Amino acid sequence: MKILMVAIPNHHFFQWVNQLKDSGYEIYWLDANDDGVFSHRIPWVTQIKGWKQKWNYLFRQTVKKKFPKLYKAIQNYNQTSLASSLANSINTIKPDIIHCFEMQLTGFSILPVVEKNKIPFIYSSWGSDVYYYKKRGTTDADVTRFMNRVDVLISDCKRDVKILTNLGFNKKSFVFPGNGGLELNKHKIMPQNDRNLIIFKGYQYDSGEAIQIVKAIEVLPFKLIKDVEFHVYSADKEVEAYIKKSKVFKALSYVIHPRHQRLQNEVLLQLMGKSIIHLGNNLSDGMPNSLLEAMGMGAFPIQSNPGGATSEVIQNGVNGFLIENPLDFTAISKLIEIALSDLRLRKKAQDYNIRFIENNYKRATLQPEIIQLYKDTIL
């Protein structure tokens, strides 16, 4: 079986694809961004690169930097579209399945091509792809047209399946984590008594609201956090700048892991395994892989709940806390304070969450189901 995947270079995409390595499938990846660089994250996959530029002319990067208007005019003639590249790839590869990751980033661009053929079409929705579509200027009609061509929907949460069902989608659907499943090292999970970190995601761009987390930490009783080391990962520049200017954080121990310097997943998991609390806060998201990883590594989760996605895995006050208003840093601060002050709650949550992730999101359990999904698609 030949599967042609269309996606941007993304950590979760690479993790998903690597599940299929020994499945017997021939996997092709059309890089929707075409950075031109072979990815060593999936070396066994046939990678379609170098399609975007018709001519890589001399001094192209210089023109791009110094004469942006001229560069834009040239690129109108010099660039191949993603749709054209997909059409060429289909003619060359003759795939049995096309699998598109994200509607906003790739799906709409390739829709005119996939509408012209009957090749089984799988679509994976992640994060804000479905929930936030109106905020991005996409209409119900746009989404409905796209979903009319989709044969199989894979979503990272039940919420998005419901949204798309309400828009008329009535074909096969599955709910899997965006990366396909979790592989966690239990030996890196520390008891709550031995944990001394608080870790949080630093997204501020688009729908992220990490600065509200920083503000929430600033108003905590200092005695509660004076011995805690804070780690902010995937930190946008605005968050980094805010923390460095904060008088409170000047008196605290903290480490910033910038967004543009990707933190190795193994390192992130180790930090989660030493963290008292993991925080994530945004206006829109699906089921965050980082949340599931933190739960599996025993960190007490405090997470925003856009559209009810997070409440699919967190029972508020039982195995974590739900942030109902991502813009209310005072309320977020209270949740952090309660969690820090209640060791018994955190211990119970840790035991519950480790079992929950093991039973529902273990990669070794989900992998055969995902491999079979592709087989069933062409039956």
C-alpha positions, 0 to 999 in steps of 0.5 A: 500500500502506498500512502501519500502524506501532506503535512508541515514539518512537525514533531507530532507528525514525525511521531505519527509517521514513525509508527508505520515504519515496519508496517509494510506500507510505502510512505511518501511525505510531501512537505507542505512548507518545502524547507528543502532539508531532508528530515532525519526524524523520518529517514525511512520515508520517501520525502518530496522536497525542492518542489516550491522554487522553479528556479533557485536563482543566484542571490535569491536570499539577498534579493529576499532580504534587501528587496522584499517587494521585488522578491514577492513579484518574482515569486509570483512567477517562480513558485509552484503551488502545493496543489500543483506539487500534489497533482504531480506527486499523485501522477508519479506515485499513484497512491492508494491513500492521501493523508492530510494533516490539518485543514487550515495549513494544508487541507484547503490548499490541496482541496481542488486537487483531491476533489478531482479524484476518488483516492481515499482521503484521510484528514487529521485535525489537531489543536485549533484547526477545527475549534478556532476556524471562524476566528481565522476567517473560515466559513461553515461553507468552507469547512463543509466543502472540505469535509465532503471530500474527507473519507476518514476523520482522525481528531485529537479530541471528541469535541472536534468530531462533534463540531464536524458532525454538526456540520454534516460529516457522517463518515468514519471518525477516530479519536487518537492523540496527534502524535499517535500515542505516548512512550513514557519512561516510568523510571523518570517519574519522581514521587510528589515529595521529591519534586521541585519544579513548576513547568508551563508552556510558553505559547503567546502567539495566536491563541496562547495566553502564557503571560496570564500564567506568568502574572498568576505566578507573580501574585502567589504567596512568595513563601510557596514558590521561593524554593521552586524552579520554574521552567517555561518551554516553547516560550514565545519572545513576548513571554521571555521578555515579560519574565525577564522584566518581572521583579518577582521572577528576578527573585526566583529560579527559572529557565526559559526554553525558547520556542525557536530552540526546540526542546528535545522531547526526552528532555521535556518528559524528564522535566515533567517527571520532576514537576509539581505542576504543569500549566497550559493556558490558551484561548483555543486548542484541541487535546494538547499532547503536552498535557497528556505527557505531563499527566503520564509523567505525574505532574499535576495538570492545570489546563485551560478548557476551550470548548470542553476538550480538556475536560475529556481527560481532566475531572476538575478537582480530582486529577487536575484543575480546569482553567475556565477563563484563560484571561483571569490570572487571579483565578489561575493563581488560586488554582496553583496555590491550592495545588501547591498546598495540597500534597494529598490531592497531588499524590492521588492525581499522580496515581490516577493520571499515570494509570489513565494515560497507560490505559488510554494513550499508550503508543504500543496499544494504539499503534496496531489500531492505527496501522489497521485504520489504513487497511480498513480505509481501502476496503 
